[in-house]
Amino acid sequence: MKLNKLALEHLSTLKYAFRWTIIIFPVAVAIGSIVALFLTLLEGVTHLRFQYPWLLFLLPFAGIAIHLIYRSVGQSSERGNNLIMDEIHETGGGVPRQMAPVILVTTVVTHLFGGSAGREGTAVQIGGSIAGIFSSWFKLDEVDTKMLLTAGIAAGFGAVFGTPLTGAVFAMEVLAIGKIEYKALLPTLIASVFGDLTVSAWGLHHTAYHIDLIAKGTYFLSDYLPFSILLLAKVIFASVLFGLASYLFAQMVHGIKAFFTNLCKIQWLIPVVGGLIIIGLTCAIGKPDYLGLGIEAEVAGAVTIPSAFHAGGADTWSWLWKTVFTTLTLGTGFKGGEVTPLFYIGATLGNTLSTLLDAPVSLFAALGFIAVFAGATNTPLACTIMGVELFGSEYTLFFAVACFTAYLFSGHSGIYSAQRIAVPKVFNGTGADLNI
């Protein structure tokens, strides 16, 4: 009797896995293909801006164009990632079909004219929009639609960064603080893996990062695990600052948006003012290091994410300048993601702290890279896994310490306003929530 029950349970599991693989495969391939197109366009417009630096002075006009695009065809798409997350939490008006092309075009425009933004938000919105389209084609019910939207987030994230396991966990973890919907584990993993494989099939490659090996000293406790009490203390201290940097970023994005919305009643003036401020700051600083993604150097000696992994590869306040440029860009209506700028902020802050703390430069750049992201998105598990996928497994313990610490010290703020608090980060002695 028990054997029959077990056989039926396994048969049901096989049917479930087969069904979702069949459903998700075309969705993930479509998402991966659009993400590949997006990455190709992004690289092209970045190099075009490098070739013609004067394009920066057209940024205010680009802002007006983006505003008009959303007002004419974008509709509710302007809510971006938050709209997709709300649809997963509670079904509403659905994810607009035009979200994918609109966010792709407006993000490319933002980067062409020098806006400081990322690419994760665009990839996630592409994933959610395409998943919504396939859901209607497949005539899925409400429960399965939510599952497919979550898988769409995973496919977009995994495809754009080349981190399939991170994409799967991120899609489940980002929806609610302190809660992971494991029922979506298989669909998100399938989607993220196929999305990443599709990008690779199109011949695109992601930036490779490297952490230099740390010489084992007196304080290392094991021949197998590079663990030092002194180094751990430095990591914890730096990670507190990484969490505070996450908090600052999230507060500035939301604060700048609210400030300009209240200040300018004529909405199209907001990106104009934002663009003019960015132009003014760039001219005042005298270098274009904080424009665009921050991965490739526009001029020799520019501060980039890869340069932050080397001694002298970042200025003391590079992380703060990137925070200002990105929050101004996104807060005044330009489009793109937050994650790549968060990588830049974390890596350059880690570079600066490594000098102050006499710590390994590349390790602390890597820790900042993932920890600031963890604090801003409230996804410490996904970011720990990202550390392993991007930098290798040798320093996994430090990755976890950095991400978990930054997560706690970033408070309950985050870059996604639709993210819910399922379990608060801190409790008092009686188990009641602390009001933070």
ChimeraX attribute file (.defattr): number of C-alpha atoms within 10 A of each C-alpha:
attribute: neighborCount
match mode: 1-to-1
recipient: residues
	/A:1	6
	/A:2	7
	/A:3	8
	/A:4	9
	/A:5	10
	/A:6	11
	/A:7	12
	/A:8	12
	/A:9	12
	/A:10	12
	/A:11	12
	/A:12	12
	/A:13	12
	/A:14	11
	/A:15	12
	/A:16	13
	/A:17	15
	/A:18	12
	/A:19	12
	/A:20	18
	/A:21	18
	/A:22	10
	/A:23	17
	/A:24	25
	/A:25	17
	/A:26	16
	/A:27	26
	/A:28	31
	/A:29	22
	/A:30	21
	/A:31	36
	/A:32	33
	/A:33	21
	/A:34	24
	/A:35	29
	/A:36	25
	/A:37	15
	/A:38	22
	/A:39	21
	/A:40	12
	/A:41	18
	/A:42	22
	/A:43	15
	/A:44	15
	/A:45	18
	/A:46	21
	/A:47	15
	/A:48	15
	/A:49	18
	/A:50	19
	/A:51	11
	/A:52	12
	/A:53	14
	/A:54	12
	/A:55	15
	/A:56	24
	/A:57	16
	/A:58	16
	/A:59	26
	/A:60	25
	/A:61	16
	/A:62	25
	/A:63	29
	/A:64	19
	/A:65	17
	/A:66	24
	/A:67	22
	/A:68	13
	/A:69	17
	/A:70	17
	/A:71	14
	/A:72	8
	/A:73	12
	/A:74	21
	/A:75	13
	/A:76	16
	/A:77	23
	/A:78	18
	/A:79	15
	/A:80	24
	/A:81	24
	/A:82	19
	/A:83	23
	/A:84	29
	/A:85	26
	/A:86	20
	/A:87	21
	/A:88	21
	/A:89	15
	/A:90	12
	/A:91	15
	/A:92	10
	/A:93	9
	/A:94	18
	/A:95	25
	/A:96	18
	/A:97	17
	/A:98	17
	/A:99	25
	/A:100	25
	/A:101	17
	/A:102	21
	/A:103	25
	/A:104	25
	/A:105	16
	/A:106	22
	/A:107	25
	/A:108	23
	/A:109	22
	/A:110	27
	/A:111	30
	/A:112	27
	/A:113	27
	/A:114	29
	/A:115	32
	/A:116	30
	/A:117	31
	/A:118	25
	/A:119	26
	/A:120	22
	/A:121	26
	/A:122	31
	/A:123	34
	/A:124	30
	/A:125	32
	/A:126	33
	/A:127	34
	/A:128	33
	/A:129	27
	/A:130	26
	/A:131	30
	/A:132	25
	/A:133	18
	/A:134	19
	/A:135	21
	/A:136	12
	/A:137	9
	/A:138	11
	/A:139	11
	/A:140	15
	/A:141	10
	/A:142	14
	/A:143	10
	/A:144	13
	/A:145	22
	/A:146	24
	/A:147	22
	/A:148	29
	/A:149	29
	/A:150	31
	/A:151	31
	/A:152	35
	/A:153	34
	/A:154	35
	/A:155	41
	/A:156	34
	/A:157	35
	/A:158	33
	/A:159	36
	/A:160	27
	/A:161	21
	/A:162	25
	/A:163	25
	/A:164	29
	/A:165	22
	/A:166	26
	/A:167	33
	/A:168	30
	/A:169	27
	/A:170	27
	/A:171	30
	/A:172	24
	/A:173	22
	/A:174	24
	/A:175	27
	/A:176	19
	/A:177	19
	/A:178	16
	/A:179	15
	/A:180	18
	/A:181	15
	/A:182	11
	/A:183	10
	/A:184	18
	/A:185	17
	/A:186	16
	/A:187	25
	/A:188	33
	/A:189	22
	/A:190	22
	/A:191	37
	/A:192	36
	/A:193	24
	/A:194	26
	/A:195	38
	/A:196	30
	/A:197	20
	/A:198	23
	/A:199	26
	/A:200	17
	/A:201	13
	/A:202	12
	/A:203	9
	/A:204	13
	/A:205	13
	/A:206	14
	/A:207	11
	/A:208	8
	/A:209	13
	/A:210	14
	/A:211	19
	/A:212	12
	/A:213	12
	/A:214	12
	/A:215	9
	/A:216	14
	/A:217	10
	/A:218	7
	/A:219	12
	/A:220	16
	/A:221	13
	/A:222	10
	/A:223	8
	/A:224	8
	/A:225	13
	/A:226	20
	/A:227	18
	/A:228	16
	/A:229	11
	/A:230	11
	/A:231	18
	/A:232	15
	/A:233	11
	/A:234	17
	/A:235	26
	/A:236	18
	/A:237	16
	/A:238	24
	/A:239	31
	/A:240	23
	/A:241	23
	/A:242	34
	/A:243	29
	/A:244	21
	/A:245	28
	/A:246	32
	/A:247	24
	/A:248	18
	/A:249	28
	/A:250	23
	/A:251	17
	/A:252	19
	/A:253	22
	/A:254	18
	/A:255	15
	/A:256	18
	/A:257	20
	/A:258	13
	/A:259	12
	/A:260	19
	/A:261	16
	/A:262	10
	/A:263	11
	/A:264	12
	/A:265	10
	/A:266	8
	/A:267	16
	/A:268	20
	/A:269	19
	/A:270	23
	/A:271	27
	/A:272	20
	/A:273	17
	/A:274	26
	/A:275	29
	/A:276	17
	/A:277	16
	/A:278	26
	/A:279	21
	/A:280	13
	/A:281	17
	/A:282	17
	/A:283	11
	/A:284	9
	/A:285	11
	/A:286	9
	/A:287	14
	/A:288	21
	/A:289	23
	/A:290	29
	/A:291	24
	/A:292	28
	/A:293	29
	/A:294	25
	/A:295	17
	/A:296	19
	/A:297	18
	/A:298	21
	/A:299	11
	/A:300	6
	/A:301	11
	/A:302	18
	/A:303	25
	/A:304	23
	/A:305	28
	/A:306	22
	/A:307	22
	/A:308	28
	/A:309	26
	/A:310	18
	/A:311	14
	/A:312	14
	/A:313	21
	/A:314	24
	/A:315	15
	/A:316	15
	/A:317	13
	/A:318	24
	/A:319	24
	/A:320	18
	/A:321	17
	/A:322	24
	/A:323	25
	/A:324	18
	/A:325	24
	/A:326	31
	/A:327	27
	/A:328	26
	/A:329	29
	/A:330	24
	/A:331	23
	/A:332	26
	/A:333	24
	/A:334	31
	/A:335	31
	/A:336	30
	/A:337	24
	/A:338	26
	/A:339	23
	/A:340	24
	/A:341	29
	/A:342	30
	/A:343	26
	/A:344	30
	/A:345	33
	/A:346	33
	/A:347	35
	/A:348	34
	/A:349	29
	/A:350	34
	/A:351	33
	/A:352	24
	/A:353	23
	/A:354	21
	/A:355	15
	/A:356	9
	/A:357	14
	/A:358	10
	/A:359	18
	/A:360	22
	/A:361	26
	/A:362	25
	/A:363	26
	/A:364	30
	/A:365	30
	/A:366	27
	/A:367	33
	/A:368	34
	/A:369	31
	/A:370	31
	/A:371	40
	/A:372	37
	/A:373	33
	/A:374	30
	/A:375	36
	/A:376	31
	/A:377	30
	/A:378	34
	/A:379	28
	/A:380	31
	/A:381	18
	/A:382	26
	/A:383	29
	/A:384	24
	/A:385	25
	/A:386	24
	/A:387	24
	/A:388	18
	/A:389	15
	/A:390	20
	/A:391	20
	/A:392	14
	/A:393	12
	/A:394	14
	/A:395	19
	/A:396	17
	/A:397	14
	/A:398	22
	/A:399	30
	/A:400	22
	/A:401	19
	/A:402	32
	/A:403	33
	/A:404	24
	/A:405	24
	/A:406	33
	/A:407	31
	/A:408	20
	/A:409	19
	/A:410	27
	/A:411	19
	/A:412	21
	/A:413	21
	/A:414	25
	/A:415	23
	/A:416	19
	/A:417	15
	/A:418	19
	/A:419	22
	/A:420	18
	/A:421	14
	/A:422	12
	/A:423	12
	/A:424	18
	/A:425	18
	/A:426	15
	/A:427	12
	/A:428	9
	/A:429	8
	/A:430	6
	/A:431	8
	/A:432	10
	/A:433	13
	/A:434	11
	/A:435	9
	/A:436	9
